Amino acid sequence: MRLALVVSRFNSEVTFPMRDLALRRAREKGVEVVSVIEVPGAMEVPLSLDRLLSQDDIDGAVVLGAVIQGETKHDEVIVQAVAAEVARISVRHGKPVGFGITGPGMTQAQAEARVGYAERAVDAAVQMHGVLRRT
């Protein structure tokens, strides 16, 4: 499997360790990571994801981010919009996307405790790639 990662730079103290875990997990699974794209924030993930999945040399992707709760419900709006668009992009391209964007409603400490979700996102993309190859 040839995998791409799209990583939000916003909250990089959380997302960069997520990126590193995802890269390690991909290596453990024998998956080739052909591209790692960093974007400003979670809202910019779908555009890069769409472009990556349009490439023939990419079989799937993992998106990583951490949307931490602020004083308003902005975090809820962001995660809902991004999750819906990521799902649409995955279906449109017929390629799996592991969703490793945590939130909404998280504190900084909760976000840091969920860094390992990056591994789950890699696992999901790899498993779905296998499922799609069999169908």
BELURVEN-V662206 format. One record per backbone hydrogen bond with DSSP energy under -0.5 kcal/mol. CO is the residue of the C=O (numbers start at 1). NH is the residue of the N-H. If there is no record, write none. Layout:
BEGIN
CO&NH ; CO&NH
END
This chain:
BEGIN
1&3 ; 1&32 ; 2&59 ; 2&60 ; 3&34 ; 3&35 ; 4&62 ; 5&37 ; 6&64 ; 7&39 ; 9&12 ; 11&14 ; 11&15 ; 12&16 ; 14&18 ; 15&19 ; 16&20 ; 17&21 ; 18&22 ; 19&23 ; 20&24 ; 21&25 ; 22&26 ; 23&27 ; 24&28 ; 25&29 ; 26&31 ; 27&30 ; 31&33 ; 32&3 ; 32&34 ; 35&5 ; 37&7 ; 39&9 ; 40&10 ; 41&44 ; 42&45 ; 44&48 ; 45&49 ; 46&50 ; 47&51 ; 48&52 ; 49&53 ; 50&54 ; 52&55 ; 55&58 ; 59&96 ; 60&4 ; 61&98 ; 62&6 ; 63&100 ; 64&8 ; 65&102 ; 66&68 ; 67&106 ; 72&70 ; 73&76 ; 73&77 ; 74&78 ; 75&79 ; 76&80 ; 77&81 ; 78&82 ; 79&83 ; 80&84 ; 81&85 ; 82&86 ; 83&87 ; 84&88 ; 85&89 ; 86&90 ; 87&91 ; 88&92 ; 89&93 ; 90&94 ; 90&95 ; 96&61 ; 97&99 ; 98&63 ; 98&100 ; 100&65 ; 100&102 ; 102&67 ; 106&69 ; 107&111 ; 108&112 ; 109&113 ; 110&114 ; 111&114 ; 112&115 ; 114&117 ; 115&118 ; 116&119 ; 116&120 ; 117&121 ; 118&122 ; 119&123 ; 120&124 ; 121&125 ; 122&126 ; 123&127 ; 124&128 ; 125&129 ; 126&130 ; 127&131 ; 128&132 ; 129&133 ; 130&134 ; 131&134 ; 131&135
END
